[in-house]
Amino acid sequence: MNLIANFAVLASRRAIFDLPVCDLGWDDALVFINELLSVPVGQTSISFVNAHNMLMTLRDSEYRAILAQNLVLPDGIGLNIASKIAHGSPFPANLNGTDFVPALLTFMEQPRRVGLIGGKPEVVERAAANFRRHAPWHEFIVISDGYFDKDDASDVVAEIERRKPDILIVGMGTPLQEKWAYHTIRSDHARLVLTVGALFDFVSGTVPRAPKIVRAMRLEWAYRLVQEPARLWRRYVIGIPLFLYFVLQYRFSRRARILKRSA
C-alpha cells in the first residue's frame, strides 16, 4: 500500500481480529481515496471486507498479510457488530463495494482511465457498458474477463501495460483477487487497485440487488441467502454465529492481555 496513504489513515482505523480497518465516514472516504490518485508516487490497493472475509483471515495467513498492507474498508452489518463489541461503537459508514465503487466513480470529477478485470466475458462487458452510462466522463476498458491462467497472466499484464489505466477494478472473488493483484499488479500498472468480489455481477444486472428498504434495514445478506441458499447457507447460517464467537473471543482475550500488562 502507498505509504502516504498508510500514514494518512493511521489515526482513522480500528482493529477487527487485530487487522486495521478504516473507520472514515462516507464523504471522508470518497475525498481521501480521490486524493490518493493525485499522489505522484506509489500505489494504493483497496479491499472491501465483510464478516466472511474476516473469518478467512483466521485460516489464511497470506490473505491476512496482504490485507494488512491494503486500505481495508468495512462491508456489512457483521463488521459493525464486531466494532460495537470491540470498540464500543459501529463504523461511521457501511463502505461496501457495491455502493461505494459507483459512488467513487461519480465523485471523481477528473476523467480517469478505468480497467476492469474479472467475471464472465458477457458480464464484465455489460458492467463496463453500465459504468459508461453511470460516469461517461471516464474511459472504461475491459482488460480481461476472469477466465485466464492466474499462474501465467502475461497476456493480461501486457494488455494492462498497453492500455495504461489509472484505476484497476479486479473482481475475481476473495481471496484470489487480493493475492493475484498483490503478486501481479505493479505501481506502474495502476495507481489505484480496487478488489471488488462480485461487483460486476451486480453492476451488469446479472444478480439483482436487494430492494432499497431491505438494504436500509441492513438485511441484504438475508435477501441474498433467500436468492442463493445452496451457495450461501454455510456462509451465513454457520458463518455469522462463528464470526460473533471469534469477535467475543478476541474482545476478552485483548482485555485479558491489557490487564496482564497493567498488573
LORO-715126 format. One record per residue: x, y, z of N, C-alpha, C in turn; residue number from 1; residue in one letter. Coordinates in nm, 2 decimals. Layout:
X Y Z X Y Z X Y Z NUM A
...
This chain:
0.08 -0.12 0.00 0.00 0.00 0.00 0.09 0.12 0.00 1 M
0.04 0.23 -0.06 0.11 0.36 -0.07 0.14 0.41 0.08 2 N
0.26 0.44 0.11 0.30 0.48 0.24 0.23 0.61 0.29 3 L
0.21 0.70 0.19 0.15 0.82 0.22 0.00 0.80 0.27 4 I
-0.06 0.71 0.20 -0.20 0.67 0.24 -0.20 0.60 0.37 5 A
-0.10 0.52 0.39 -0.09 0.44 0.52 -0.08 0.54 0.64 6 N
0.01 0.64 0.63 0.02 0.73 0.74 -0.10 0.82 0.75 7 F
-0.16 0.86 0.64 -0.28 0.95 0.65 -0.40 0.89 0.72 8 A
-0.42 0.76 0.71 -0.54 0.70 0.77 -0.50 0.63 0.90 9 V
-0.38 0.64 0.94 -0.33 0.56 1.06 -0.42 0.59 1.18 10 L
-0.46 0.72 1.19 -0.54 0.76 1.31 -0.69 0.73 1.29 11 A
-0.72 0.69 1.17 -0.86 0.66 1.14 -0.89 0.51 1.11 12 S
-0.83 0.43 1.20 -0.85 0.29 1.19 -0.89 0.23 1.32 13 R
-0.96 0.12 1.32 -0.98 0.04 1.44 -0.96 -0.11 1.40 14 R
-0.91 -0.19 1.49 -0.88 -0.32 1.46 -0.99 -0.42 1.48 15 A
-1.01 -0.51 1.39 -1.10 -0.62 1.40 -1.02 -0.75 1.38 16 I
-1.02 -0.84 1.47 -0.92 -0.95 1.47 -0.78 -0.90 1.45 17 F
-0.75 -0.79 1.51 -0.61 -0.73 1.51 -0.58 -0.69 1.36 18 D
-0.67 -0.68 1.28 -0.65 -0.63 1.14 -0.70 -0.48 1.13 19 L
-0.62 -0.39 1.09 -0.67 -0.25 1.08 -0.78 -0.23 0.98 20 P
-0.89 -0.17 1.01 -1.00 -0.14 0.92 -1.03 0.01 0.93 21 V
-1.04 0.07 0.81 -1.06 0.22 0.80 -1.19 0.25 0.86 22 C
-1.19 0.36 0.94 -1.32 0.40 1.00 -1.36 0.54 0.96 23 D
-1.33 0.58 0.84 -1.37 0.71 0.79 -1.52 0.70 0.75 24 L
-1.59 0.81 0.76 -1.72 0.82 0.71 -1.73 0.82 0.56 25 G
-1.85 0.81 0.51 -1.87 0.80 0.36 -1.80 0.91 0.29 26 W
-1.83 1.04 0.32 -1.78 1.15 0.25 -1.63 1.16 0.26 27 D
-1.58 1.14 0.38 -1.43 1.15 0.41 -1.36 1.04 0.33 28 D
-1.42 0.92 0.32 -1.36 0.81 0.24 -1.35 0.85 0.09 29 A
-1.46 0.91 0.04 -1.46 0.95 -0.10 -1.35 1.05 -0.13 30 L
-1.34 1.15 -0.04 -1.24 1.26 -0.06 -1.10 1.20 -0.05 31 V
-1.08 1.12 0.05 -0.95 1.06 0.08 -0.90 0.98 -0.04 32 F
-0.98 0.89 -0.09 -0.94 0.80 -0.19 -0.92 0.87 -0.33 33 I
-1.01 0.97 -0.35 -0.99 1.05 -0.47 -0.85 1.12 -0.47 34 N
-0.82 1.17 -0.35 -0.69 1.24 -0.33 -0.57 1.15 -0.35 35 E
-0.59 1.02 -0.32 -0.48 0.93 -0.34 -0.43 0.93 -0.48 36 L
-0.52 0.95 -0.58 -0.48 0.95 -0.72 -0.39 1.07 -0.76 37 L
-0.39 1.17 -0.67 -0.31 1.29 -0.70 -0.17 1.27 -0.64 38 S
-0.14 1.17 -0.56 -0.01 1.14 -0.51 0.08 1.10 -0.62 39 V
0.19 1.16 -0.64 0.27 1.13 -0.76 0.35 0.99 -0.76 40 P
0.35 0.93 -0.65 0.43 0.80 -0.64 0.34 0.69 -0.57 41 V
0.38 0.57 -0.59 0.32 0.46 -0.52 0.19 0.41 -0.58 42 G
0.13 0.32 -0.50 0.01 0.25 -0.54 -0.07 0.22 -0.42 43 Q
-0.20 0.24 -0.42 -0.29 0.20 -0.31 -0.38 0.09 -0.36 44 T
-0.39 -0.02 -0.28 -0.49 -0.12 -0.31 -0.59 -0.12 -0.20 45 S
-0.72 -0.12 -0.24 -0.83 -0.11 -0.15 -0.91 -0.24 -0.15 46 I
-0.94 -0.30 -0.04 -1.02 -0.42 -0.02 -1.14 -0.39 0.06 47 S
-1.25 -0.45 0.02 -1.38 -0.44 0.10 -1.40 -0.57 0.17 48 F
-1.41 -0.56 0.30 -1.40 -0.68 0.39 -1.53 -0.69 0.47 49 V
-1.59 -0.81 0.46 -1.71 -0.84 0.54 -1.68 -0.95 0.65 50 N
-1.78 -0.99 0.72 -1.76 -1.09 0.82 -1.70 -1.22 0.76 51 A
-1.75 -1.26 0.65 -1.70 -1.38 0.58 -1.55 -1.37 0.55 52 H
-1.51 -1.26 0.50 -1.37 -1.23 0.47 -1.29 -1.23 0.59 53 N
-1.34 -1.18 0.70 -1.26 -1.17 0.83 -1.24 -1.31 0.88 54 M
-1.34 -1.40 0.87 -1.31 -1.54 0.91 -1.20 -1.60 0.82 55 L
-1.20 -1.57 0.69 -1.09 -1.62 0.61 -0.95 -1.59 0.66 56 M
-0.94 -1.46 0.71 -0.81 -1.42 0.76 -0.76 -1.50 0.87 57 T
-0.85 -1.57 0.94 -0.80 -1.65 1.06 -0.74 -1.78 1.01 58 L
-0.77 -1.83 0.89 -0.71 -1.95 0.84 -0.62 -1.94 0.72 59 R
-0.61 -1.81 0.67 -0.53 -1.79 0.55 -0.43 -1.68 0.58 60 D
-0.31 -1.71 0.62 -0.21 -1.61 0.67 -0.17 -1.52 0.56 61 S
-0.16 -1.57 0.43 -0.11 -1.49 0.32 -0.22 -1.38 0.29 62 E
-0.34 -1.42 0.29 -0.45 -1.33 0.27 -0.45 -1.22 0.38 63 Y
-0.43 -1.26 0.50 -0.43 -1.17 0.61 -0.31 -1.07 0.60 64 R
-0.20 -1.12 0.56 -0.08 -1.03 0.54 -0.10 -0.93 0.43 65 A
-0.17 -0.97 0.32 -0.19 -0.88 0.21 -0.29 -0.77 0.26 66 I
-0.40 -0.81 0.32 -0.49 -0.71 0.37 -0.43 -0.61 0.47 67 L
-0.33 -0.66 0.55 -0.26 -0.57 0.64 -0.19 -0.46 0.57 68 A
-0.16 -0.48 0.44 -0.09 -0.38 0.36 -0.18 -0.29 0.28 69 Q
-0.31 -0.34 0.27 -0.41 -0.27 0.19 -0.49 -0.17 0.27 70 N
-0.56 -0.08 0.21 -0.66 0.00 0.28 -0.79 -0.08 0.28 71 L
-0.83 -0.12 0.40 -0.94 -0.21 0.42 -1.06 -0.13 0.46 72 V
-1.17 -0.14 0.38 -1.30 -0.07 0.41 -1.40 -0.17 0.46 73 L
-1.48 -0.13 0.56 -1.58 -0.22 0.63 -1.70 -0.24 0.54 74 P
-1.74 -0.36 0.53 -1.86 -0.40 0.44 -1.96 -0.48 0.52 75 D
-2.07 -0.42 0.55 -2.18 -0.50 0.61 -2.20 -0.49 0.76 76 G
-2.31 -0.55 0.80 -2.35 -0.53 0.94 -2.26 -0.61 1.03 77 I
-2.20 -0.72 0.98 -2.11 -0.80 1.07 -2.00 -0.72 1.12 78 G
-1.93 -0.64 1.04 -1.82 -0.56 1.09 -1.87 -0.45 1.19 79 L
-1.99 -0.40 1.17 -2.05 -0.31 1.26 -2.07 -0.37 1.40 80 N
-2.12 -0.49 1.40 -2.14 -0.56 1.53 -2.01 -0.58 1.60 81 I
-1.91 -0.63 1.52 -1.77 -0.65 1.57 -1.71 -0.52 1.63 82 A
-1.73 -0.41 1.56 -1.68 -0.29 1.61 -1.75 -0.24 1.74 83 S
-1.88 -0.26 1.75 -1.95 -0.23 1.87 -1.90 -0.31 1.99 84 K
-1.88 -0.44 1.96 -1.83 -0.52 2.07 -1.69 -0.49 2.11 85 I
-1.60 -0.47 2.01 -1.46 -0.45 2.03 -1.42 -0.30 2.07 86 A
-1.50 -0.21 2.02 -1.46 -0.07 2.04 -1.57 0.02 2.09 87 H
-1.69 -0.03 2.11 -1.80 0.04 2.17 -1.89 0.12 2.08 88 G
-1.86 0.12 1.95 -1.94 0.19 1.85 -1.92 0.13 1.72 89 S
-2.03 0.15 1.63 -2.02 0.09 1.50 -1.92 0.18 1.41 90 P
-1.89 0.13 1.29 -1.82 0.21 1.20 -1.90 0.32 1.15 91 F
-1.84 0.44 1.11 -1.92 0.55 1.07 -2.01 0.53 0.95 92 P
-1.96 0.43 0.86 -2.04 0.41 0.74 -2.02 0.27 0.69 93 A
-2.11 0.21 0.62 -2.10 0.08 0.56 -2.04 0.10 0.42 94 N
-1.91 0.09 0.41 -1.84 0.12 0.28 -1.83 0.00 0.19 95 L
-1.95 -0.07 0.17 -1.95 -0.19 0.08 -1.92 -0.15 -0.06 96 N
-1.85 -0.24 -0.13 -1.80 -0.21 -0.27 -1.91 -0.19 -0.37 97 G
-2.03 -0.26 -0.35 -2.14 -0.25 -0.44 -2.19 -0.11 -0.45 98 T
-2.20 -0.04 -0.34 -2.24 0.10 -0.34 -2.13 0.20 -0.35 99 D
-2.01 0.17 -0.29 -1.91 0.27 -0.28 -1.84 0.29 -0.41 100 F
-1.81 0.18 -0.49 -1.73 0.20 -0.61 -1.81 0.29 -0.71 101 V
-1.94 0.26 -0.74 -2.01 0.36 -0.83 -2.01 0.50 -0.77 102 P
-2.02 0.51 -0.64 -2.02 0.65 -0.58 -1.89 0.72 -0.60 103 A
-1.78 0.64 -0.59 -1.65 0.69 -0.60 -1.62 0.74 -0.75 104 L
-1.67 0.66 -0.84 -1.65 0.69 -0.98 -1.73 0.82 -1.02 105 L
-1.84 0.84 -0.96 -1.92 0.96 -0.98 -1.85 1.08 -0.91 106 T
-1.80 1.06 -0.79 -1.73 1.16 -0.71 -1.61 1.21 -0.78 107 F
-1.53 1.13 -0.86 -1.41 1.17 -0.92 -1.45 1.25 -1.05 108 M
-1.42 1.38 -1.04 -1.46 1.47 -1.15 -1.36 1.46 -1.26 109 E
-1.23 1.44 -1.23 -1.13 1.44 -1.33 -1.14 1.31 -1.41 110 Q
-1.14 1.31 -1.54 -1.16 1.19 -1.62 -1.04 1.09 -1.59 111 P
-1.08 0.97 -1.57 -0.98 0.86 -1.55 -1.00 0.75 -1.64 112 R
-0.89 0.68 -1.66 -0.90 0.55 -1.74 -0.91 0.44 -1.64 113 R
-1.02 0.36 -1.65 -1.05 0.26 -1.55 -1.05 0.12 -1.62 114 V
-0.96 0.03 -1.58 -0.96 -0.10 -1.63 -1.04 -0.20 -1.55 115 G
-1.10 -0.29 -1.62 -1.19 -0.39 -1.55 -1.13 -0.53 -1.58 116 L
-1.11 -0.61 -1.47 -1.06 -0.75 -1.48 -1.15 -0.84 -1.40 117 I
-1.21 -0.95 -1.46 -1.28 -1.05 -1.38 -1.42 -1.07 -1.44 118 G
-1.48 -1.18 -1.39 -1.62 -1.21 -1.43 -1.62 -1.29 -1.56 119 G
-1.74 -1.33 -1.59 -1.77 -1.39 -1.72 -1.75 -1.28 -1.83 120 K
-1.72 -1.32 -1.96 -1.70 -1.22 -2.06 -1.82 -1.13 -2.08 121 P
-1.94 -1.19 -2.09 -2.05 -1.11 -2.12 -2.09 -1.02 -2.00 122 E
-2.06 -1.07 -1.88 -2.09 -0.99 -1.75 -2.00 -0.87 -1.74 123 V
-1.87 -0.89 -1.76 -1.78 -0.77 -1.74 -1.80 -0.67 -1.86 124 V
-1.84 -0.72 -1.98 -1.87 -0.62 -2.08 -2.00 -0.54 -2.05 125 E
-2.10 -0.61 -2.00 -2.22 -0.53 -1.96 -2.19 -0.44 -1.84 126 R
-2.11 -0.48 -1.75 -2.07 -0.40 -1.64 -2.00 -0.27 -1.69 127 A
-1.91 -0.29 -1.78 -1.84 -0.17 -1.84 -1.94 -0.08 -1.91 128 A
-2.03 -0.13 -1.98 -2.13 -0.05 -2.05 -2.22 0.03 -1.95 129 A
-2.26 -0.03 -1.84 -2.33 0.04 -1.74 -2.25 0.14 -1.67 130 N
-2.12 0.11 -1.64 -2.03 0.21 -1.59 -2.02 0.33 -1.68 131 F
-2.01 0.31 -1.81 -2.00 0.42 -1.90 -2.13 0.51 -1.90 132 R
-2.24 0.45 -1.88 -2.36 0.53 -1.87 -2.37 0.60 -1.73 133 R
-2.31 0.54 -1.63 -2.31 0.59 -1.50 -2.22 0.71 -1.48 134 H
-2.10 0.70 -1.54 -2.00 0.81 -1.53 -1.93 0.82 -1.67 135 A
-2.00 0.89 -1.76 -1.95 0.89 -1.90 -1.82 0.97 -1.92 136 P
-1.78 1.05 -1.83 -1.65 1.12 -1.84 -1.53 1.04 -1.82 137 W
-1.54 0.92 -1.76 -1.43 0.83 -1.75 -1.43 0.73 -1.87 138 H
-1.31 0.67 -1.90 -1.30 0.57 -2.00 -1.29 0.44 -1.93 139 E
-1.38 0.35 -1.96 -1.39 0.22 -1.90 -1.34 0.11 -2.01 140 F
-1.24 0.04 -1.97 -1.17 -0.06 -2.06 -1.18 -0.20 -2.00 141 I
-1.23 -0.29 -2.07 -1.23 -0.43 -2.03 -1.09 -0.49 -2.06 142 V
-1.01 -0.50 -1.96 -0.88 -0.56 -1.98 -0.89 -0.71 -2.00 143 I
-0.96 -0.78 -1.92 -0.98 -0.92 -1.94 -1.10 -0.97 -1.85 144 S
-1.16 -1.08 -1.90 -1.26 -1.15 -1.81 -1.18 -1.22 -1.71 145 D
-1.25 -1.30 -1.62 -1.18 -1.37 -1.52 -1.13 -1.51 -1.55 146 G
-1.14 -1.55 -1.68 -1.11 -1.68 -1.72 -0.98 -1.68 -1.79 147 Y
-0.87 -1.66 -1.72 -0.74 -1.67 -1.77 -0.65 -1.75 -1.67 148 F
-0.54 -1.79 -1.71 -0.44 -1.86 -1.63 -0.38 -1.77 -1.52 149 D
-0.42 -1.79 -1.40 -0.38 -1.69 -1.29 -0.23 -1.71 -1.27 150 K
-0.17 -1.83 -1.30 -0.03 -1.85 -1.28 0.06 -1.80 -1.40 151 D
-0.01 -1.77 -1.51 0.07 -1.71 -1.62 -0.02 -1.61 -1.69 152 D
-0.02 -1.49 -1.63 -0.11 -1.38 -1.67 -0.03 -1.28 -1.76 153 A
0.06 -1.33 -1.84 0.15 -1.24 -1.92 0.06 -1.16 -2.02 154 S
-0.04 -1.23 -2.08 -0.12 -1.16 -2.18 -0.20 -1.05 -2.11 155 D
-0.25 -1.07 -1.99 -0.33 -0.97 -1.92 -0.24 -0.86 -1.88 156 V
-0.12 -0.89 -1.83 -0.03 -0.78 -1.79 0.01 -0.70 -1.91 157 V
0.03 -0.76 -2.02 0.07 -0.69 -2.15 -0.05 -0.59 -2.19 158 A
-0.17 -0.64 -2.17 -0.29 -0.55 -2.20 -0.30 -0.44 -2.10 159 E
-0.27 -0.46 -1.98 -0.26 -0.35 -1.88 -0.16 -0.25 -1.92 160 I
-0.04 -0.30 -1.96 0.07 -0.21 -2.00 0.03 -0.13 -2.12 161 E
-0.04 -0.19 -2.21 -0.08 -0.13 -2.34 -0.19 -0.02 -2.31 162 R
-0.28 -0.05 -2.23 -0.40 0.04 -2.21 -0.37 0.15 -2.10 163 R
-0.27 0.12 -2.01 -0.23 0.22 -1.91 -0.35 0.28 -1.83 164 K
-0.42 0.20 -1.76 -0.53 0.25 -1.67 -0.48 0.33 -1.55 165 P
-0.55 0.42 -1.51 -0.52 0.49 -1.38 -0.57 0.41 -1.26 166 D
-0.69 0.34 -1.28 -0.75 0.26 -1.18 -0.78 0.12 -1.24 167 I
-0.75 0.02 -1.16 -0.79 -0.12 -1.19 -0.90 -0.17 -1.10 168 L
-1.01 -0.22 -1.15 -1.11 -0.28 -1.07 -1.10 -0.43 -1.10 169 I
-1.07 -0.51 -0.99 -1.05 -0.65 -1.01 -1.16 -0.73 -0.93 170 V
-1.24 -0.81 -1.01 -1.34 -0.88 -0.95 -1.33 -1.03 -0.98 171 G
-1.26 -1.10 -0.89 -1.23 -1.25 -0.92 -1.27 -1.33 -0.80 172 M
-1.33 -1.27 -0.69 -1.35 -1.35 -0.57 -1.24 -1.35 -0.47 173 G
-1.28 -1.35 -0.35 -1.18 -1.34 -0.24 -1.15 -1.48 -0.19 174 T
-1.02 -1.51 -0.16 -0.90 -1.42 -0.15 -0.82 -1.42 -0.28 175 P
-0.87 -1.49 -0.39 -0.79 -1.50 -0.51 -0.76 -1.36 -0.57 176 L
-0.85 -1.27 -0.57 -0.83 -1.14 -0.63 -0.72 -1.06 -0.56 177 Q
-0.73 -1.07 -0.43 -0.63 -0.99 -0.35 -0.49 -1.05 -0.37 178 E
-0.48 -1.18 -0.37 -0.35 -1.25 -0.39 -0.29 -1.22 -0.53 179 K
-0.38 -1.23 -0.63 -0.34 -1.21 -0.77 -0.29 -1.07 -0.79 180 W
-0.37 -0.97 -0.74 -0.33 -0.83 -0.76 -0.20 -0.80 -0.69 181 A
-0.19 -0.86 -0.57 -0.06 -0.83 -0.49 0.06 -0.88 -0.56 182 Y
0.05 -1.00 -0.62 0.17 -1.06 -0.68 0.19 -1.02 -0.83 183 H
0.08 -0.95 -0.89 0.09 -0.93 -1.03 0.09 -0.78 -1.07 184 T
0.01 -0.70 -1.00 -0.01 -0.56 -1.04 0.10 -0.47 -0.98 185 I
0.18 -0.41 -1.06 0.29 -0.32 -1.01 0.23 -0.17 -1.00 186 R
0.31 -0.09 -0.94 0.27 0.05 -0.92 0.26 0.12 -1.06 187 S
0.34 0.08 -1.15 0.34 0.15 -1.28 0.22 0.09 -1.37 188 D
0.15 -0.01 -1.32 0.04 -0.06 -1.39 -0.09 0.02 -1.36 189 H
-0.10 0.06 -1.24 -0.22 0.14 -1.20 -0.19 0.20 -1.06 190 A
-0.24 0.32 -1.04 -0.22 0.39 -0.92 -0.31 0.35 -0.81 191 R
-0.43 0.30 -0.85 -0.53 0.26 -0.75 -0.59 0.13 -0.80 192 L
-0.59 0.03 -0.71 -0.64 -0.11 -0.74 -0.76 -0.13 -0.64 193 V
-0.87 -0.17 -0.69 -0.99 -0.20 -0.61 -1.02 -0.35 -0.63 194 L
-1.02 -0.42 -0.53 -1.06 -0.56 -0.54 -1.21 -0.57 -0.49 195 T
-1.30 -0.62 -0.58 -1.44 -0.59 -0.56 -1.53 -0.71 -0.56 196 V
-1.48 -0.83 -0.56 -1.56 -0.95 -0.55 -1.66 -0.96 -0.66 197 G
-1.79 -0.97 -0.62 -1.90 -0.99 -0.72 -1.96 -0.86 -0.78 198 A
-1.89 -0.75 -0.77 -1.94 -0.62 -0.81 -1.99 -0.63 -0.95 199 L
-1.92 -0.69 -1.05 -1.96 -0.69 -1.19 -2.09 -0.76 -1.21 200 F
-2.12 -0.86 -1.12 -2.25 -0.93 -1.13 -2.36 -0.83 -1.10 201 D
-2.34 -0.75 -1.00 -2.45 -0.65 -0.96 -2.46 -0.54 -1.06 202 F
-2.34 -0.48 -1.10 -2.35 -0.37 -1.19 -2.40 -0.40 -1.33 203 V
-2.38 -0.53 -1.37 -2.43 -0.57 -1.50 -2.57 -0.61 -1.50 204 S
-2.63 -0.62 -1.38 -2.77 -0.66 -1.36 -2.79 -0.81 -1.37 205 G
-2.68 -0.89 -1.37 -2.68 -1.04 -1.37 -2.74 -1.09 -1.24 206 T
-2.70 -1.03 -1.13 -2.75 -1.07 -1.00 -2.83 -0.94 -0.94 207 V
-2.96 -0.96 -0.91 -3.03 -0.84 -0.86 -2.99 -0.80 -0.72 208 P
-2.99 -0.67 -0.70 -2.97 -0.62 -0.56 -3.10 -0.63 -0.48 209 R
-3.08 -0.63 -0.35 -3.20 -0.63 -0.26 -3.27 -0.50 -0.28 210 A
-3.40 -0.50 -0.25 -3.48 -0.37 -0.26 -3.42 -0.27 -0.16 211 P
-3.43 -0.14 -0.19 -3.37 -0.04 -0.11 -3.41 -0.05 0.04 212 K
-3.54 -0.08 0.07 -3.58 -0.09 0.21 -3.51 -0.20 0.28 213 I
-3.48 -0.31 0.21 -3.41 -0.42 0.27 -3.26 -0.38 0.30 214 V
-3.20 -0.30 0.21 -3.07 -0.26 0.23 -3.06 -0.16 0.34 215 R
-3.16 -0.07 0.35 -3.17 0.03 0.46 -3.18 -0.04 0.59 216 A
-3.24 -0.15 0.60 -3.25 -0.23 0.72 -3.13 -0.32 0.75 217 M
-3.03 -0.31 0.66 -2.90 -0.38 0.67 -2.93 -0.54 0.67 218 R
-3.03 -0.58 0.58 -3.06 -0.72 0.57 -3.04 -0.77 0.43 219 L
-2.95 -0.71 0.36 -2.92 -0.76 0.22 -2.86 -0.90 0.23 220 E
-2.79 -0.93 0.33 -2.74 -1.07 0.34 -2.85 -1.17 0.35 221 W
-2.96 -1.14 0.42 -3.08 -1.23 0.42 -3.14 -1.24 0.29 222 A
-3.15 -1.13 0.21 -3.21 -1.14 0.08 -3.12 -1.22 -0.01 223 Y
-2.99 -1.21 0.00 -2.90 -1.29 -0.09 -2.91 -1.44 -0.05 224 R
-2.93 -1.46 0.08 -2.94 -1.60 0.13 -3.07 -1.67 0.07 225 L
-3.18 -1.59 0.06 -3.30 -1.65 0.00 -3.28 -1.67 -0.15 226 V
-3.21 -1.58 -0.21 -3.18 -1.59 -0.36 -3.09 -1.71 -0.39 227 Q
-2.99 -1.73 -0.31 -2.89 -1.83 -0.34 -2.86 -1.92 -0.22 228 E
-2.96 -1.99 -0.17 -2.95 -2.07 -0.05 -2.84 -2.18 -0.06 229 P
-2.83 -2.25 -0.17 -2.73 -2.36 -0.18 -2.59 -2.31 -0.17 230 A
-2.56 -2.19 -0.22 -2.43 -2.13 -0.22 -2.39 -2.06 -0.09 231 R
-2.49 -2.00 -0.03 -2.46 -1.90 0.08 -2.51 -1.95 0.21 232 L
-2.58 -2.06 0.22 -2.63 -2.10 0.36 -2.52 -2.12 0.46 233 W
-2.41 -2.19 0.41 -2.30 -2.21 0.51 -2.23 -2.08 0.55 234 R
-2.22 -1.99 0.45 -2.16 -1.86 0.49 -2.23 -1.78 0.59 235 R
-2.37 -1.78 0.58 -2.45 -1.70 0.67 -2.50 -1.78 0.80 236 Y
-2.56 -1.90 0.77 -2.62 -1.97 0.88 -2.51 -2.02 0.98 237 V
-2.40 -2.07 0.93 -2.29 -2.11 1.02 -2.19 -2.00 1.04 238 I
-2.16 -1.92 0.93 -2.05 -1.82 0.94 -2.08 -1.71 1.03 239 G
-2.20 -1.66 1.04 -2.23 -1.54 1.12 -2.21 -1.58 1.27 240 I
-2.27 -1.69 1.32 -2.25 -1.72 1.46 -2.10 -1.75 1.49 241 P
-2.03 -1.81 1.40 -1.89 -1.84 1.42 -1.81 -1.71 1.43 242 L
-1.85 -1.61 1.34 -1.78 -1.48 1.34 -1.80 -1.41 1.47 243 F
-1.92 -1.41 1.52 -1.95 -1.35 1.65 -1.88 -1.42 1.77 244 L
-1.87 -1.55 1.76 -1.79 -1.62 1.86 -1.64 -1.57 1.87 245 Y
-1.58 -1.56 1.75 -1.44 -1.51 1.74 -1.43 -1.37 1.78 246 F
-1.53 -1.29 1.75 -1.53 -1.15 1.79 -1.52 -1.14 1.94 247 V
-1.61 -1.21 2.01 -1.61 -1.21 2.16 -1.48 -1.27 2.21 248 L
-1.43 -1.37 2.15 -1.31 -1.43 2.20 -1.19 -1.33 2.19 249 Q
-1.18 -1.26 2.08 -1.08 -1.16 2.06 -1.10 -1.04 2.16 250 Y
-1.23 -1.01 2.18 -1.25 -0.89 2.27 -1.21 -0.93 2.42 251 R
-1.24 -1.05 2.46 -1.20 -1.08 2.60 -1.05 -1.12 2.61 252 F
-0.99 -1.18 2.51 -0.85 -1.21 2.52 -0.77 -1.08 2.51 253 S
-0.82 -0.98 2.44 -0.75 -0.85 2.43 -0.76 -0.78 2.57 254 R
-0.87 -0.79 2.63 -0.89 -0.73 2.77 -0.80 -0.80 2.87 255 R
-0.79 -0.93 2.85 -0.70 -1.01 2.95 -0.55 -0.97 2.93 256 A
-0.51 -0.94 2.80 -0.38 -0.90 2.77 -0.35 -0.77 2.83 257 R
-0.44 -0.67 2.82 -0.43 -0.54 2.88 -0.41 -0.54 3.03 258 I
-0.50 -0.62 3.09 -0.50 -0.63 3.24 -0.37 -0.70 3.28 259 L
-0.32 -0.79 3.21 -0.19 -0.86 3.24 -0.08 -0.76 3.24 260 K
-0.08 -0.67 3.13 0.03 -0.58 3.12 0.02 -0.47 3.23 261 R
-0.10 -0.44 3.28 -0.12 -0.34 3.38 -0.09 -0.39 3.52 262 S
-0.09 -0.52 3.54 -0.07 -0.58 3.67 0.08 -0.55 3.72 263 A
